[in-house]
Amino acid sequence: MSLQREILKASGVRVTLLRVKVLQALQLACEKGVSPSLSALQDRLIATGNPVARGPLRQVLCKLESAGLLVRRGDEGWSLAPLLTRRP
């Protein structure tokens, strides 16, 4: 099972393909030190063969934020919650 699926299950969020892909994209962005905006995240998902409209993407981001998995950085974009960015 992928790390993203385990994180979603542990936080009580239903596992969906879009939620897994969003967490993966944000993990890659975090490793590069970037907090992507909604548009940048949508572009990233489309570029990796996962086309998604803004409405569903916004819903996923808000759901993951309410579950404590993401942090909204205002106009700067989205990032993983600090707990998820720590390395063992």
C-alpha positions in Angstrom: 0.0 0.0 0.0 1.3 3.4 -0.9 2.3 5.9 1.8 -0.4 8.3 0.6 -3.1 5.7 1.0 -1.9 4.9 4.5 -1.9 8.6 5.4 -5.4 9.0 4.2 -6.7 5.9 6.0 -5.0 6.9 9.2 -6.6 10.3 9.1 -10.0 8.9 8.5 -10.3 10.3 5.0 -11.8 8.0 2.3 -9.1 6.9 -0.2 -9.7 8.1 -3.7 -7.4 8.3 -6.7 -7.6 12.1 -6.9 -6.7 12.4 -3.2 -3.7 10.1 -3.6 -2.5 12.0 -6.7 -2.9 15.4 -4.9 -0.8 14.1 -1.9 1.8 12.8 -4.3 2.0 16.1 -6.2 2.3 18.1 -3.0 4.9 15.7 -1.7 7.1 16.3 -4.8 6.5 20.1 -4.5 7.4 20.0 -0.9 10.7 18.3 -1.7 11.5 21.1 -4.1 10.5 23.7 -1.5 7.5 24.9 -3.4 3.9 25.6 -2.2 1.9 25.3 -5.5 -1.3 27.3 -6.1 -4.5 25.6 -7.2 -3.7 26.4 -10.8 -0.1 25.1 -10.6 -1.3 22.0 -8.9 -4.0 21.5 -11.6 -1.3 22.0 -14.3 1.0 19.4 -12.6 -1.8 16.8 -12.4 -2.7 17.4 -16.0 0.9 17.1 -17.1 1.2 13.7 -15.3 -1.9 12.3 -17.1 -4.5 13.1 -14.4 -6.8 15.7 -15.8 -9.0 17.3 -13.2 -11.3 20.3 -13.1 -10.8 23.1 -10.6 -14.0 22.4 -8.7 -13.2 18.8 -7.7 -9.6 19.7 -7.0 -10.6 22.6 -4.7 -13.0 20.2 -2.9 -10.1 17.7 -2.4 -7.8 20.4 -1.1 -10.4 21.7 1.4 -11.2 18.2 2.6 -7.5 17.4 3.1 -7.0 20.7 4.9 -9.9 20.0 7.2 -8.4 16.6 8.0 -5.2 18.3 9.0 -3.1 16.9 6.1 -2.6 20.2 4.2 -1.9 23.8 5.1 -3.1 26.6 3.0 -0.5 29.3 2.7 -2.8 32.1 1.6 -1.8 33.5 -1.8 1.4 31.4 -1.7 -0.4 28.1 -2.3 -0.8 24.7 -0.5 1.7 22.5 1.3 1.7 19.3 3.4 1.1 19.7 7.1 4.3 20.1 9.0 3.8 16.7 10.6 3.9 15.0 7.2 7.1 16.7 6.0 9.3 15.4 8.8 11.8 12.8 7.9 12.4 9.8 10.3 
